[in-house]
Amino acid sequence: MIIPALNAFPYIAAAIQSALGQTYPVSDVVIVDGGSTDGTQEIVRGFDSRVRLFDQCAYGRKGIAGGRNVGIEMSTGEWIAFLDADDWWDARKIEAQLAALEQNRSAVLCYTGYYGVDERTGRCEEVPAHDPALLWPVLRWRNVIMNSSVLVSRSALLLSGGFREDLSACEDWELWVRLGLNHPFVAVRDCMSYYRIADSGTSWGLERHVRAIKELAMSTMLENCSPLLRLVYKQRLYATQLLGAAIIADRQVVSGRGLLLF
């Protein structure tokens, strides 16, 4: 499994422990550090040999997409799980996903439901996994697969070319669409991943997201669509994503972090 990290000192130990504590043993935990200066690397080195640390900068790769791609290259297992450094897993996650994949052997990717945990208030929102039978065409305009819930075939990742490092954001969503256009997915409906909602969003992050959406609307998200469907899906993509960005921006203004998004 792969954890990209950058100055994740408060969270990285919990993420690693949730991986090592799986009921189905995880034998290889790859941490790809993007140049942390807060002690993250020291925490990682304190774990046993199952946890391997790689310096992303040594490979000349930038961004979280570059970190994940380094992790894919360094991993050796047949199946790869992704976990963001500030998220964590239920102890039964990998076992449940492998069971689901065993029952659906043509699938190359399994995702789970997740809990969204507000870092400030502690509020926990349950988000069951989206039904794979209803994944299309919804995935073209809304990302319903949370990155830290994914278990995916390494060979399928390598054949796909991995994460696009030229995107400023949405690199995980774009990859799920590319994979899903050619392969079936399966899901574990139960919430088995925990997504930390940090109270530290910035206008820069939202601006990157909007820029990425413009790029995706011209490429992956509308691939293999007729001209009419391209027009319909493009409108839905922009409407859904801009509405989401506006809601986040409004929350930041209300919380006292004023910003200019557009």
Protein Blocks (a to p, Z undefined) as FASTA:
>chain_A
ZZddehillmmmmmmmmmmmpfbdcfbdcdddehiaehmmmmmmmpcfklccddfklnop
gcjklmmmmmmmmpmbfbdcdddfkbccdfklmmmmmmmmmmmmmbcbdcdddddddfkn
opacddddddfklmpcklmmoccbdfklpccdfklmmmnopaafkbgghklmmmmmmmmm
mpccdddfbacbdcdddfkbcfklmmmmmmmmmmmmmmmmmgoiafklmmmmmmmmmmmm
mmmmmmmmmmmmmnopacdfZZ
